[in-house]
Amino acid sequence: MPYSRRWLPVVLAWLLPVFVAQAQRLPAQFIDGRVFVVAADRDGTRLRLFTDTGGGWNAVRSSVAQRLGLAPAGSVQQDDGTRLPAVGFPRGWIDQGIPAPLHDSWLQGRLVVVPDHEIDDDLFLGSRWFAGRVWSIDYLNREFRLIDPVAAPAGFASTAMTFRADLHFPRIEVEIDGERLGVLLDTGATATLSASAAPAFGVAAGTSIGTSFIVREVFERWTRRHPQWRVLRAADRIGGAGKGFDMIEVPQVVIAGLRVGPVWFSQRPDGALREWMSSMTDQPIEGALGGSAFQHMRMILDYPGRRAHFSATPR
């Protein structure tokens, strides 16, 4: 049935999210609240590329770079003055739907070659890979897409996503327990579960899962105010001094006006977030929001527009 002209804007507004969602779909896996891109090697071997909006570099394991025969591309200088070798982004992966990073002043679109023990997966794609583009990360339907800009996607709530232009670490504001907190939007936030904590998540000890982070001071305030909130002691082995970090299950987090939960937070030292990480965000942060929150959501991260859009409703 033909539509009259007056109905055309309505029809286009309804169809726009459909066309946007059909943009470039990445070969991805959603595993325990974390997002990986999967690339095929020349011999058919599958490689896992860990994606982390809160990570600083784009890096490849030395053994993987050698096996793939990646072309040397000079070196990059670190903050301490040392230099690390770099390689070009594999052109074959672009054909598989995995976009190369855009140029930035430090890496210039290259991958840093690091010793194998420096990263847990074959490759690490951080903030500089996400920068300059618009991404749809759908945890509910397990889909990861590179899309065209969309000002106000239908069915999504929006909030400001701000960052320093040279580092691209995205910061948003959320509400937890009646307080407004600035947090890093961190798809790579990870907890590695201790033997005592793993049963609470139905996984084996040593499993890495998507989590969120909060400074010790706020963590302790939550436990004092809400003794009924579930706390797992020495639950997160990452970086833990001897015992590991405690974790707390927060019943509800408000993101762009949407209420989602429950959300697990791993405790972190105040200085790690308020000082070290805050030195790389545009304003200070109290924590980081990761897969333990985003597993309840679909989100669109618009880096050029500096907006984050969220929906808690499955398609």
PyMOL commands that set and color helices and strands:
alter all, ss='L'
color gray80, all
select helices_A, chain A and resi 5-21+62-68+91-95+116-118+127-130+198-201+216-225+270-280+291-294
alter helices_A, ss='H'
color red, helices_A
select strands_A, chain A and resi 24-25+28-31+34-40+46-51+59-61+72-77+83-87+111-114+123-125+134-138+143-147+157-160+171-176+179-185+190-192+208-210+212-215+231-236+245-250+253-255+258-260+263-268+287-289+298-302+307-311
alter strands_A, ss='S'
color yellow, strands_A
deselect
rebuild
show_as cartoon
